[in-house]
Amino acid sequence: MFEFLAKGGVLVIPILFCSVVALAIFLERIIRFSRIKNRGVGLAEKTVQLLSEGKKEDARKMLFENNAPMGRVLLQATDVIDQGRETLETVISNSTDEEVRNLSSYVQALATMGNIAPLLGLLGTVIGMIKAFMVIQQMGGKVNAAVLAGGIWEAMLTTALGLAVALPTMVAHSYLLARIDKYEASLQSGAVAFIKGLGKQTE
């Protein structure tokens, strides 16, 4: 297998490197998302309940121990509960944006790997075709079809490899973006529930 890929030239190495990096990023994000899955469910309601009972420190302890995106957002929100609704909403909005950025870490790099891989493959093919035609020129145009076909398929090997890396990488990128959008919607829903809960207390 390695001997077969080696026929594609030196650009096979960076293409394979892109595939390894893309796989590592995808697995790291999947593991990260699986760890925080469902950890923030009902957290806003529990926090509001504790705050309504005057147990602010218990609420903060619960949020700190939760160590999930929703918990960190609400933990910062509890620091400014007494500073007005506008300040509270601003802090929640900024905290939510920060958590989304953390969830999106390395995902852009995954898209970059998906874009670079086919371009590297195309570059390898172009270089291979140039070499093939240089050989034809050196032989005065007298070259049999078998030799020509051999040079061409070896040149196109990098393009095929680049596409083989890019396609699953872009699918993985789209999947992760969908997961991040879902988490962002969950954070926003939790924040709304928290603010509404506090509003009912003051009525």
Residue frames relative to the residue before (quaternion, step in Angstrom):
aa qw qx qy qz dx dy dz
M 1.0000 0.0000 0.0000 0.0000 0.00 0.00 0.00
F 0.6818 0.4758 -0.2892 0.4744 3.56 0.90 -0.92
E 0.6230 0.5288 -0.3415 0.4644 3.57 1.06 -0.70
F 0.6336 0.5307 -0.3219 0.4619 3.56 1.05 -0.78
L 0.6861 0.4751 -0.2817 0.4734 3.59 0.90 -0.94
A 0.6058 0.5840 -0.3505 0.4113 3.58 1.08 -0.72
K 0.5817 0.5902 -0.3714 0.4188 3.59 1.17 -0.48
G 0.6043 0.5820 -0.3535 0.4136 3.57 1.22 -0.36
G 0.5821 -0.6124 0.3647 0.3913 3.57 1.23 -0.15
V 0.7642 -0.4154 0.2648 0.4164 3.52 -1.37 0.03
L 0.6331 0.5621 -0.3382 0.4109 3.61 1.12 -0.58
V 0.4584 0.6571 -0.4591 0.3839 3.58 1.25 -0.03
I 0.6209 0.5768 -0.3372 0.4100 3.59 1.04 -0.79
P 0.7108 0.4189 -0.2983 0.4799 3.67 0.70 -0.87
I 0.6011 0.5474 -0.3712 0.4486 3.62 1.08 -0.56
L 0.6616 0.4839 -0.3001 0.4880 3.57 0.97 -0.86
F 0.6045 0.5481 -0.3477 0.4617 3.58 1.10 -0.70
C 0.6273 0.5321 -0.3261 0.4660 3.60 1.00 -0.82
S 0.6592 0.5128 -0.3144 0.4512 3.58 0.95 -0.84
V 0.6510 0.5100 -0.3155 0.4654 3.58 1.00 -0.81
V 0.6610 0.5034 -0.3029 0.4669 3.60 0.93 -0.91
A 0.6536 0.5187 -0.3102 0.4556 3.57 0.95 -0.92
L 0.6596 0.5030 -0.3078 0.4660 3.58 0.94 -0.85
A 0.6463 0.5248 -0.3161 0.4550 3.57 0.99 -0.86
I 0.6547 0.5061 -0.3086 0.4691 3.59 0.95 -0.88
F 0.6623 0.5177 -0.3092 0.4446 3.57 0.88 -0.94
L 0.6811 0.4852 -0.2909 0.4648 3.58 0.86 -0.94
E 0.6391 0.5316 -0.3254 0.4506 3.60 1.01 -0.84
R 0.6760 0.4866 -0.2919 0.4701 3.59 0.95 -0.87
I 0.6380 0.5301 -0.3275 0.4524 3.58 0.99 -0.84
I 0.6521 0.5026 -0.3088 0.4762 3.57 0.97 -0.87
R 0.6449 0.5236 -0.3145 0.4594 3.58 0.98 -0.89
F 0.6864 0.4835 -0.2878 0.4607 3.59 0.87 -0.91
S 0.6428 0.5275 -0.3300 0.4468 3.58 1.01 -0.75
R 0.6432 0.5394 -0.3201 0.4392 3.59 1.11 -0.65
I 0.7508 0.3767 -0.2154 0.4979 3.59 1.04 -0.67
K 0.4149 0.7293 -0.4627 0.2863 3.58 1.27 -0.06
N 0.8671 0.0633 -0.0942 0.4850 3.55 -0.94 1.05
R 0.4750 0.6922 -0.4464 0.3099 3.63 1.18 0.07
G 0.7286 0.4135 -0.2524 0.4842 3.58 1.16 -0.42
V 0.4024 0.7330 -0.4671 0.2875 3.59 1.29 0.09
G 0.8489 0.1223 -0.1174 0.5007 3.56 -0.83 1.05
L 0.4238 0.7362 -0.4468 0.2806 3.57 1.29 0.02
A 0.6325 0.5431 -0.3362 0.4381 3.58 1.00 -0.80
E 0.6689 0.5004 -0.3003 0.4604 3.57 0.92 -0.91
K 0.6473 0.5172 -0.3159 0.4624 3.59 0.99 -0.85
T 0.6479 0.5242 -0.3130 0.4554 3.57 1.03 -0.84
V 0.6519 0.5096 -0.3093 0.4687 3.56 0.94 -0.92
Q 0.6342 0.5399 -0.3282 0.4456 3.59 0.99 -0.83
L 0.6752 0.4850 -0.2921 0.4728 3.58 0.90 -0.92
L 0.6507 0.5121 -0.3168 0.4626 3.58 1.00 -0.82
S 0.6453 0.5233 -0.3227 0.4534 3.58 1.03 -0.78
E 0.6813 0.4557 -0.2728 0.5037 3.58 1.22 -0.52
G 0.5334 -0.6541 0.3884 0.3697 3.57 1.31 0.11
K 0.5319 0.6286 -0.3971 0.4054 3.58 1.24 0.35
K 0.0121 -0.8500 0.5261 -0.0232 3.55 0.68 1.12
E 0.6726 0.4988 -0.3055 0.4533 3.58 0.91 -0.89
D 0.6214 0.5228 -0.3389 0.4750 3.59 1.07 -0.69
A 0.6369 0.5237 -0.3217 0.4654 3.55 1.05 -0.81
R 0.6655 0.4983 -0.3020 0.4665 3.57 0.91 -0.89
K 0.6354 0.5251 -0.3270 0.4621 3.59 1.02 -0.78
M 0.6465 0.5197 -0.3123 0.4632 3.58 0.99 -0.85
L 0.6749 0.4967 -0.2890 0.4630 3.57 0.93 -0.93
F 0.6455 0.5236 -0.3155 0.4578 3.57 1.01 -0.83
E 0.6950 0.4691 -0.2730 0.4715 3.57 0.92 -0.90
N 0.5732 0.6001 -0.3783 0.4102 3.58 1.14 -0.55
N 0.0375 -0.8673 0.4937 0.0515 3.57 1.09 -0.86
A 0.4675 0.6139 -0.4766 0.4212 3.55 0.97 0.97
P 0.6924 -0.4695 0.3212 0.4439 3.63 -1.15 0.34
M 0.6635 0.4948 -0.3101 0.4678 3.60 0.90 -0.88
G 0.6420 0.5327 -0.3177 0.4506 3.57 1.02 -0.81
R 0.6774 0.4882 -0.2975 0.4628 3.58 0.95 -0.86
V 0.6200 0.5346 -0.3415 0.4617 3.59 1.06 -0.71
L 0.7058 0.4560 -0.2649 0.4731 3.57 0.84 -0.98
L 0.5923 0.5692 -0.3689 0.4349 3.59 1.10 -0.61
Q 0.6727 0.4636 -0.2957 0.4951 3.57 0.99 -0.80
A 0.6212 0.5531 -0.3428 0.4367 3.55 1.11 -0.67
T 0.6467 0.5342 -0.3265 0.4357 3.59 1.00 -0.77
D 0.5874 0.5869 -0.3685 0.4181 3.58 1.19 -0.43
V 0.7890 0.3000 -0.1366 0.5184 3.60 1.12 -0.64
I 0.2457 0.8043 -0.5097 0.1814 3.58 1.20 0.44
D 0.7440 0.4211 -0.2184 0.4706 3.57 0.99 -0.86
Q 0.6149 0.5891 -0.3343 0.4039 3.62 1.26 0.08
G 0.6939 -0.4782 0.2781 0.4610 3.58 1.17 0.41
R 0.6162 -0.5950 0.3852 0.3434 3.53 -1.18 0.70
E 0.6334 0.5467 -0.3417 0.4279 3.60 0.95 -0.81
T 0.6604 0.4905 -0.3001 0.4830 3.56 0.95 -0.88
L 0.6344 0.5421 -0.3208 0.4480 3.56 0.99 -0.88
E 0.6828 0.4840 -0.2885 0.4651 3.59 0.88 -0.94
T 0.6307 0.5347 -0.3302 0.4553 3.58 1.06 -0.75
V 0.6606 0.5026 -0.3004 0.4699 3.57 0.94 -0.93
I 0.6558 0.5090 -0.3098 0.4636 3.60 0.93 -0.88
S 0.6535 0.5172 -0.3116 0.4564 3.58 0.95 -0.88
N 0.6800 0.4815 -0.2899 0.4709 3.58 0.90 -0.92
S 0.6513 0.5158 -0.3121 0.4607 3.57 1.00 -0.83
T 0.6382 0.5248 -0.3190 0.4642 3.57 1.02 -0.81
D 0.6459 0.5155 -0.3135 0.4677 3.58 0.97 -0.88
E 0.6493 0.5215 -0.3133 0.4564 3.57 0.99 -0.83
E 0.6588 0.5005 -0.3085 0.4695 3.60 0.97 -0.83
V 0.6345 0.5199 -0.3283 0.4684 3.59 1.03 -0.76
R 0.6330 0.5182 -0.3313 0.4701 3.58 1.03 -0.77
N 0.6445 0.5150 -0.3229 0.4638 3.58 1.02 -0.78
L 0.6534 0.5075 -0.3086 0.4694 3.56 1.01 -0.80
S 0.6956 0.4793 -0.2590 0.4683 3.56 1.16 -0.67
S 0.3652 0.7531 -0.4836 0.2560 3.59 1.27 0.00
Y 0.8502 0.1532 -0.1580 0.4782 3.54 -1.04 0.94
V 0.5140 0.6548 -0.4347 0.3436 3.63 1.18 -0.28
Q 0.6281 0.5207 -0.3374 0.4696 3.60 1.05 -0.69
A 0.6063 0.5457 -0.3480 0.4620 3.57 1.11 -0.66
L 0.6062 0.5504 -0.3448 0.4589 3.57 1.11 -0.68
A 0.6478 0.5009 -0.3118 0.4818 3.58 0.99 -0.83
T 0.6267 0.5409 -0.3325 0.4519 3.58 1.04 -0.78
M 0.6398 0.5163 -0.3222 0.4693 3.58 0.98 -0.85
G 0.6655 0.5144 -0.2969 0.4520 3.56 1.00 -0.86
N 0.6793 0.4730 -0.2863 0.4824 3.59 1.12 -0.61
I 0.6765 0.5134 -0.2934 0.4389 3.56 1.03 -0.80
A 0.6155 0.6104 -0.3500 0.3551 3.58 0.92 -0.92
P 0.7201 0.4172 -0.2891 0.4730 3.67 0.70 -0.89
L 0.6154 0.5405 -0.3536 0.4519 3.60 1.13 -0.60
L 0.6252 0.5126 -0.3291 0.4878 3.57 1.06 -0.75
G 0.6423 0.5275 -0.3164 0.4572 3.56 1.02 -0.82
L 0.6558 0.5030 -0.3037 0.4740 3.56 0.99 -0.84
L 0.6317 0.5241 -0.3282 0.4675 3.56 1.00 -0.80
G 0.6465 0.5192 -0.3160 0.4611 3.57 0.98 -0.83
T 0.6464 0.5162 -0.3154 0.4650 3.56 1.02 -0.79
V 0.6515 0.5156 -0.3184 0.4565 3.57 0.93 -0.88
I 0.6544 0.5037 -0.3092 0.4715 3.56 0.95 -0.90
G 0.6557 0.5175 -0.3044 0.4579 3.57 0.98 -0.87
M 0.6541 0.5022 -0.3106 0.4727 3.59 0.99 -0.80
I 0.6161 0.5385 -0.3464 0.4588 3.57 1.02 -0.76
K 0.6581 0.5045 -0.3037 0.4692 3.58 0.95 -0.91
A 0.6445 0.5294 -0.3237 0.4466 3.59 0.98 -0.85
F 0.7005 0.4528 -0.2758 0.4777 3.59 0.89 -0.88
M 0.5815 0.5554 -0.3766 0.4600 3.59 1.17 -0.49
V 0.6358 0.5163 -0.3194 0.4767 3.58 1.05 -0.80
I 0.6361 0.5281 -0.3260 0.4585 3.58 0.98 -0.84
Q 0.6535 0.5109 -0.3098 0.4648 3.57 0.99 -0.86
Q 0.6589 0.5191 -0.3085 0.4487 3.58 0.95 -0.88
M 0.7088 0.4334 -0.2512 0.4966 3.57 1.13 -0.67
G 0.5275 -0.6707 0.3919 0.3441 3.55 1.27 0.29
G 0.6551 -0.5255 0.3116 0.4445 3.57 1.15 0.50
K 0.6036 0.5539 -0.3614 0.4453 3.60 1.24 -0.11
V 0.3212 0.7231 -0.5405 0.2863 3.53 0.09 1.30
N 0.4171 -0.7214 0.4830 0.2690 3.57 -0.86 0.86
A 0.6827 -0.5278 0.3322 0.3809 3.53 -1.24 0.51
A 0.6191 0.5657 -0.3500 0.4173 3.60 1.04 -0.75
V 0.6624 0.4967 -0.3008 0.4734 3.56 0.95 -0.89
L 0.6586 0.5150 -0.3022 0.4580 3.57 0.96 -0.89
A 0.6622 0.5054 -0.3014 0.4640 3.58 0.93 -0.92
G 0.6335 0.5422 -0.3286 0.4435 3.57 1.03 -0.80
G 0.6692 0.4926 -0.2978 0.4699 3.57 0.95 -0.84
I 0.6629 0.5187 -0.3094 0.4425 3.56 1.01 -0.80
W 0.6978 0.4637 -0.3089 0.4501 3.63 0.80 -0.89
E 0.6121 0.5296 -0.3552 0.4676 3.56 1.10 -0.59
A 0.6454 0.5228 -0.3170 0.4579 3.57 1.04 -0.78
M 0.7143 0.4537 -0.2568 0.4670 3.59 1.00 -0.85
L 0.4545 0.7037 -0.4409 0.3223 3.58 1.25 -0.18
T 0.6633 0.5124 -0.3194 0.4421 3.60 0.94 -0.80
T 0.6180 0.5342 -0.3510 0.4577 3.59 1.05 -0.68
A 0.6521 0.5091 -0.3083 0.4695 3.56 0.94 -0.89
L 0.6638 0.5003 -0.3015 0.4670 3.56 0.96 -0.88
G 0.6417 0.5315 -0.3172 0.4530 3.59 0.98 -0.85
L 0.6674 0.4831 -0.2945 0.4842 3.58 0.99 -0.83
A 0.6291 0.5439 -0.3278 0.4484 3.57 1.05 -0.79
V 0.6679 0.4612 -0.2906 0.5066 3.59 1.15 -0.62
A 0.6877 0.5262 -0.2886 0.4085 3.58 0.90 -0.95
L 0.6530 0.5574 -0.3327 0.3900 3.59 0.87 -0.91
P 0.7214 0.3954 -0.2805 0.4945 3.66 0.68 -0.89
T 0.5943 0.5725 -0.3677 0.4288 3.59 1.12 -0.57
M 0.6812 0.4744 -0.2873 0.4779 3.58 0.94 -0.87
V 0.6067 0.5318 -0.3503 0.4758 3.59 1.11 -0.65
A 0.6486 0.5117 -0.3069 0.4725 3.57 0.98 -0.90
H 0.6337 0.5362 -0.3233 0.4543 3.58 1.00 -0.83
S 0.6697 0.4920 -0.2983 0.4695 3.59 0.90 -0.91
Y 0.6344 0.5346 -0.3232 0.4552 3.57 1.03 -0.81
L 0.6752 0.4898 -0.2958 0.4655 3.58 0.90 -0.90
L 0.6239 0.5315 -0.3409 0.4604 3.59 1.02 -0.75
A 0.6379 0.5223 -0.3237 0.4642 3.57 1.03 -0.79
R 0.6438 0.5117 -0.3171 0.4724 3.59 1.01 -0.82
I 0.6532 0.5124 -0.3143 0.4605 3.59 0.97 -0.86
D 0.6306 0.5243 -0.3297 0.4676 3.60 1.00 -0.81
K 0.6420 0.5273 -0.3164 0.4579 3.57 1.03 -0.81
Y 0.6628 0.4905 -0.3009 0.4790 3.57 0.98 -0.86
E 0.6314 0.5319 -0.3350 0.4541 3.58 1.01 -0.77
A 0.6470 0.5068 -0.3170 0.4734 3.59 0.98 -0.85
S 0.6374 0.5287 -0.3198 0.4603 3.57 1.06 -0.78
L 0.6417 0.5177 -0.3173 0.4686 3.58 1.01 -0.82
Q 0.6678 0.5013 -0.3015 0.4602 3.56 0.93 -0.88
S 0.6410 0.5177 -0.3238 0.4651 3.57 1.02 -0.79
G 0.6513 0.5157 -0.3082 0.4637 3.56 1.00 -0.83
A 0.6452 0.5233 -0.3126 0.4605 3.56 1.02 -0.84
V 0.6454 0.5125 -0.3162 0.4698 3.58 1.00 -0.84
A 0.6475 0.5134 -0.3169 0.4655 3.57 0.97 -0.88
F 0.6403 0.5307 -0.3186 0.4548 3.59 1.03 -0.80
I 0.6839 0.4815 -0.2870 0.4670 3.58 0.86 -0.96
K 0.6441 0.5139 -0.3204 0.4673 3.59 1.00 -0.81
G 0.6420 0.5355 -0.3165 0.4482 3.55 1.01 -0.85
L 0.6609 0.4913 -0.3008 0.4810 3.55 1.00 -0.82
G 0.6268 0.5544 -0.3309 0.4362 3.55 1.06 -0.78
K 0.6490 0.5212 -0.3158 0.4554 3.58 1.03 -0.78
Q 0.6152 0.5620 -0.3429 0.4337 3.55 1.14 -0.64
T 0.7193 0.4577 -0.2448 0.4617 3.55 1.04 -0.83
E 0.5443 0.6333 -0.4042 0.3732 3.59 1.24 -0.20
